[in-house]
Amino acid sequence: MRGLFWILALFAAAVTVALGIRLNTGYVLLVFPPWRAEVSLNLFVFGLLALFFVLYLAVRALAVTFGMPARVRRYREGRQRELAASVFQDAVRLLFEGRFGQALKKAGEAHAAGTAPGLSALIAARAAQRMREPEKQQGWMERAKADDPRTEAATLMLEAEMMNEARRFDEALLALGKLQGKQGRHIAALRLELRARQGTGDWDGVLKLSRQLAKRDALPAEVVGEIRTQAHLGNISRRKSDLGQLVAYLRTVPDEERSRRVARAAAEALHALNAESEAQNLIESVLDAALPDDWQPELVGIYGRLVGPDQMARIAKAEAWLRRHPEDGRLLKALGRMCLRQKLWGKAQSYLEASLAVQPSQQAHLELARLFDQLERTDEANKHYRASAVLDLR
């Protein structure tokens, strides 16, 4: 539709010009003493238009001629930028392909050409780190910090990641501290900090970060659980020589973070410090609340080794557990030990023999041997000593 309009307009203009030329009878008198020239007005107008176009074309030709060097220079610069961009893309591709030597070379070329100098330096630093060339890695990291302020956060993140991989965790935390001061902490930075604090053994910091990441769904639940377990085990190990600190710390552990290994380590640490009452309360609270699938026979073994004045109460508690888990060999062995400690010879023998029937063990044989020694039944005691030795050889 627009094309048809312009065609009609062109024809109308042509008709207008033709009519104007035909009806125009004016003339122009040009006097150049001693010459005089008389031309029609129409010819004079066309002559002016022709002169204008000639001058215009001449000026354009001169501009094109004298601007040729600048255009050639711009073309070459554009071509160089295209080539440099291609080299930069090759460096990124080669880095992800694992061809680190070639990636380092291409990144160096891109940096020399001025193409994203900060990112080019970071790519070169990563490639050098993968090639185990620390001097080149450090050099390129320094260039990345100096070349482009916009890549400062990326530089700090990469530095922290590489320091973690090199197990230089204090330096990783230093880089992450600088990043936090400038841009705060996002999920990727929190993950790097978590790894660094695990490396330095800052278990309180690990617990804090794991809880933050769990709130943001930044880690799978299984991973979070394992991280928390390791942190609690580390803190228990650090406090296992001070009963006051250990008891105070265990009171701060939430129930949902008290995994099987944490409960066992806590019970063993309390037992080693002769804190029998605290160990008893801990084990009973865990096992009383345990579902059938969460039953922890390891705690039963520690429970059976507890000494002190509460043996009869412990026997009653263990017998209550036995009604729920009648085939638990460790529970039967623990009951046998506690009954032996209370000189309940018949019950001790019954429980220990039942434990051997369910799950033969060297400890049960030894306990039975000691029981028969107490009863001066030497032949039976020797029989169980020999059986324990055979199991030891296995």
C-alpha positions in Angstrom: 0.0 0.0 0.0 2.8 2.3 0.8 4.6 1.6 -2.5 1.4 2.4 -4.4 1.2 5.7 -2.6 4.7 6.7 -3.5 4.2 5.7 -7.1 1.1 8.0 -7.3 3.0 10.8 -5.6 5.9 10.5 -8.1 3.6 10.7 -11.0 1.8 13.7 -9.5 5.2 15.4 -9.0 6.2 14.7 -12.6 2.9 16.1 -14.0 3.4 19.2 -11.8 6.9 19.8 -13.0 5.9 19.3 -16.6 3.1 21.8 -16.4 5.3 24.2 -14.5 7.9 24.1 -17.2 5.4 24.5 -20.0 3.6 27.4 -18.5 6.7 29.2 -17.3 7.8 31.8 -19.9 10.3 33.7 -17.7 14.0 34.2 -18.6 17.2 35.1 -16.9 19.6 37.8 -18.2 23.2 37.3 -17.4 25.6 40.3 -18.0 29.3 39.8 -18.1 30.5 43.1 -19.7 31.0 43.3 -22.5 29.0 40.0 -22.9 25.3 39.5 -22.4 23.5 36.2 -22.2 19.8 35.5 -22.1 18.5 32.0 -21.0 15.2 30.7 -20.1 14.3 30.4 -16.4 13.8 26.7 -16.7 17.2 26.1 -18.1 18.8 28.3 -15.5 17.1 26.3 -12.7 18.2 23.0 -14.2 21.7 24.3 -14.6 21.9 25.3 -10.9 20.6 21.8 -9.9 23.2 20.2 -12.1 26.0 22.3 -10.7 24.9 21.5 -7.1 25.0 17.8 -7.8 28.4 18.0 -9.5 29.8 20.0 -6.5 28.2 17.5 -4.1 29.7 14.5 -5.8 33.1 16.2 -6.0 33.0 17.0 -2.3 31.9 13.4 -1.5 34.7 12.0 -3.6 37.3 14.1 -1.8 35.9 13.1 1.6 36.0 9.5 0.6 39.5 9.8 -0.7 40.9 11.6 2.3 38.9 9.4 4.8 40.2 6.2 3.3 43.1 5.8 5.8 40.8 6.3 8.8 38.3 3.7 7.4 41.1 1.3 6.8 42.4 1.8 10.3 38.9 1.2 11.8 38.4 -1.9 9.7 41.7 -3.3 10.9 40.9 -2.5 14.5 37.4 -4.1 14.1 39.0 -7.1 12.5 41.5 -7.3 15.4 38.7 -7.1 17.9 36.9 -9.9 16.2 40.0 -12.1 16.2 40.7 -11.2 19.8 37.1 -12.1 20.8 37.5 -15.4 18.9 40.7 -16.1 20.8 39.0 -15.3 24.1 36.2 -17.7 23.3 38.7 -20.4 22.4 40.4 -19.9 25.8 37.1 -20.4 27.6 36.3 -23.5 25.5 39.7 -25.0 26.0 39.5 -24.5 29.8 36.3 -26.4 30.0 37.6 -29.1 27.7 40.5 -29.6 30.1 43.2 -28.6 27.7 44.8 -26.2 30.1 48.1 -25.6 28.3 46.3 -24.3 25.2 43.8 -22.4 27.3 46.7 -20.6 29.1 48.2 -19.7 25.7 44.9 -18.4 24.3 44.1 -16.5 27.4 47.5 -14.8 27.3 46.9 -13.8 23.7 43.4 -12.4 24.6 44.9 -10.5 27.5 47.6 -9.0 25.3 45.0 -7.9 22.8 43.0 -6.2 25.5 40.0 -8.4 25.3 38.3 -8.6 28.7 41.7 -8.4 30.4 40.4 -9.2 33.9 38.5 -12.3 32.7 41.4 -13.4 30.4 43.7 -13.2 33.4 41.3 -15.3 35.5 41.1 -17.9 32.8 44.9 -18.0 32.6 45.2 -18.2 36.4 42.8 -21.2 36.5 44.6 -23.0 33.7 48.0 -22.4 35.4 46.6 -23.8 38.6 45.3 -26.9 36.9 48.8 -27.3 35.4 50.4 -27.0 38.9 52.4 -24.0 38.0 52.0 -21.8 41.1 54.3 -19.0 39.9 52.2 -18.4 36.7 49.0 -18.8 38.7 50.1 -16.1 41.2 51.2 -13.8 38.4 48.0 -14.0 36.5 46.0 -13.5 39.7 47.9 -10.3 40.4 47.1 -9.1 36.8 43.4 -9.9 37.3 43.3 -7.8 40.4 45.0 -4.9 38.7 43.5 -4.9 35.2 39.7 -4.6 35.7 38.0 -3.5 39.0 34.8 -5.0 37.7 36.2 -8.5 38.1 37.3 -8.0 41.7 34.5 -10.2 43.1 35.2 -12.9 40.6 38.9 -12.7 41.4 38.2 -13.2 45.1 35.9 -16.1 44.5 38.4 -17.9 42.3 41.2 -17.2 44.8 39.2 -18.7 47.6 38.3 -21.7 45.5 41.9 -22.3 44.5 43.2 -21.8 48.1 40.7 -24.4 49.3 41.9 -26.8 46.6 45.5 -26.2 47.8 44.4 -26.7 51.4 45.4 -23.2 52.3 42.2 -22.6 54.2 43.3 -19.6 56.2 44.1 -17.7 52.9 40.7 -18.8 51.5 38.9 -17.3 54.5 40.9 -14.1 54.1 39.8 -13.8 50.5 36.2 -14.5 51.4 36.4 -11.9 54.2 37.3 -9.3 51.6 34.5 -10.4 49.4 32.0 -10.2 52.2 33.1 -6.6 53.0 32.4 -5.6 49.4 29.4 -7.6 48.3 28.1 -9.7 51.2 27.9 -13.5 51.1 25.9 -15.4 48.5 25.3 -19.2 48.4 28.4 -20.0 46.4 30.6 -18.0 48.8 28.9 -19.7 51.8 29.8 -23.1 50.3 33.4 -22.0 49.9 33.5 -20.7 53.4 32.0 -23.9 54.7 34.8 -25.9 53.0 37.5 -23.6 54.4 36.1 -23.8 58.0 36.0 -27.6 57.7 39.7 -27.5 56.8 40.6 -25.2 59.7 38.6 -27.3 62.2 36.3 -24.4 63.0 33.4 -26.7 63.9 31.2 -24.0 65.4 31.5 -22.0 62.2 30.7 -25.1 60.2 27.5 -25.7 62.2 26.4 -22.1 61.7 27.1 -22.2 58.0 25.4 -25.5 57.5 22.3 -24.2 59.2 22.2 -21.2 56.9 22.7 -23.3 53.8 20.0 -25.7 55.0 17.5 -22.8 55.3 18.2 -21.8 51.7 18.0 -25.4 50.4 21.5 -24.9 49.1 22.6 -28.4 50.0 21.0 -31.9 49.9 19.6 -32.9 53.3 21.9 -36.0 53.4 25.0 -33.7 52.9 23.9 -31.3 55.6 23.3 -34.2 58.0 26.8 -35.6 57.3 28.4 -32.1 57.7 26.7 -31.5 61.0 27.7 -35.0 62.3 31.3 -34.3 61.5 31.1 -30.9 63.2 29.6 -32.4 66.3 32.2 -35.2 66.4 34.9 -32.6 66.1 33.6 -30.5 68.9 33.1 -33.6 71.1 36.6 -34.7 70.5 37.9 -31.2 71.3 36.1 -31.2 74.6 36.5 -34.8 75.7 39.1 -34.0 78.3 36.9 -31.4 80.1 33.7 -32.8 81.6 32.2 -29.4 82.2 32.7 -28.2 78.7 31.5 -31.5 77.2 28.3 -31.6 79.2 27.6 -27.9 78.4 28.1 -28.5 74.7 26.0 -31.6 74.6 23.1 -29.7 76.1 23.2 -27.3 73.1 23.0 -30.1 70.4 19.5 -30.1 69.0 17.7 -33.5 69.0 17.5 -33.5 65.2 21.2 -33.2 64.9 22.0 -36.0 67.4 22.8 -38.7 64.9 23.9 -42.3 65.7 27.6 -41.4 65.5 27.2 -38.2 67.6 25.3 -40.1 70.3 27.8 -42.9 70.4 30.8 -40.5 70.5 29.1 -38.4 73.3 28.4 -41.5 75.4 32.0 -42.9 75.0 33.4 -39.5 75.9 31.3 -39.3 79.0 32.1 -42.9 80.0 35.8 -42.2 79.5 35.5 -39.2 81.9 33.7 -41.5 84.5 30.6 -39.4 84.1 28.4 -42.5 84.4 25.2 -40.7 85.4 25.4 -38.3 82.4 26.2 -41.1 80.0 23.3 -43.1 81.4 20.9 -40.3 80.9 22.1 -39.7 77.4 21.8 -43.3 76.3 18.4 -43.8 77.9 17.0 -40.7 76.3 18.2 -41.8 72.9 17.2 -45.4 73.1 13.8 -44.7 74.8 12.9 -42.4 71.9 14.4 -44.7 69.2 12.1 -46.2 66.6 12.7 -49.9 65.6 14.7 -48.8 62.6 16.7 -46.3 64.7 17.7 -48.8 67.4 21.4 -48.3 68.3 23.0 -51.5 69.7 26.4 -49.6 69.9 24.9 -47.5 72.8 23.7 -50.7 74.5 27.3 -51.9 74.6 28.4 -48.7 76.3 25.4 -48.9 78.7 26.5 -52.4 79.8 30.0 -51.1 80.7 28.7 -48.3 83.0 29.6 -48.7 86.7 28.2 -47.1 89.8 25.4 -47.5 92.3 22.5 -47.6 89.7 23.1 -51.1 88.4 19.7 -52.5 89.4 17.9 -49.6 87.8 20.0 -50.0 84.6 19.2 -53.8 84.6 15.5 -53.0 84.8 15.8 -50.5 82.0 17.7 -52.9 79.8 15.2 -55.7 80.4 12.5 -53.3 79.3 14.4 -52.7 76.1 14.9 -56.5 75.7 11.1 -57.0 75.5 11.2 -54.8 72.3 14.4 -56.3 70.9 14.6 -59.9 72.1 17.2 -60.9 69.5 19.7 -58.2 70.1 23.0 -60.0 71.0 24.6 -56.8 72.3 21.7 -56.1 74.6 21.8 -59.6 76.0 25.6 -59.3 76.5 25.2 -56.0 78.3 22.5 -57.5 80.6 24.9 -60.4 81.4 27.7 -58.0 82.3 25.4 -55.9 84.6 24.0 -59.0 86.3 27.6 -60.4 86.7 28.6 -57.1 88.3 25.7 -57.5 90.8 26.6 -61.2 91.4 23.3 -62.4 89.9 25.0 -65.5 88.7 22.1 -67.3 87.2 20.7 -64.4 85.3 24.2 -63.4 84.1 24.8 -66.9 82.8 21.4 -67.0 81.1 21.9 -63.7 79.4 25.5 -64.4 78.3 24.6 -67.8 76.8 21.6 -66.3 75.0 24.0 -63.6 73.6 26.3 -66.3 72.3 23.4 -68.1 70.7 22.3 -65.0 68.9 25.7 -63.4 68.1 28.9 -65.2 69.2 31.5 -62.8 70.4 34.9 -62.9 72.2 33.6 -60.6 75.0 30.7 -62.8 75.8 33.0 -65.8 76.1 35.3 -63.9 78.4 32.5 -62.7 80.6 31.2 -66.3 80.9 34.7 -67.5 81.7 35.0 -64.9 84.5 31.6 -65.9 85.8 32.6 -69.6 86.0 35.9 -68.6 87.6 33.9 -66.8 90.3 31.8 -70.0 90.7 35.0 -72.1 90.7 33.8 -74.1 87.7 37.3 -74.3 86.2 36.6 -76.6 83.3 33.7 -74.5 82.0 35.8 -71.4 82.4 38.7 -72.8 80.4 36.3 -73.9 77.7 35.1 -70.3 77.2 38.7 -68.9 77.5 39.7 -71.3 74.6 36.6 -70.2 72.6 37.5 -66.6 73.1 41.0 -67.2 71.9 39.7 -69.0 68.7 37.5 -66.0 68.0 40.5 -63.7 68.5 42.5 -65.6 66.0 39.7 -65.2 63.4 
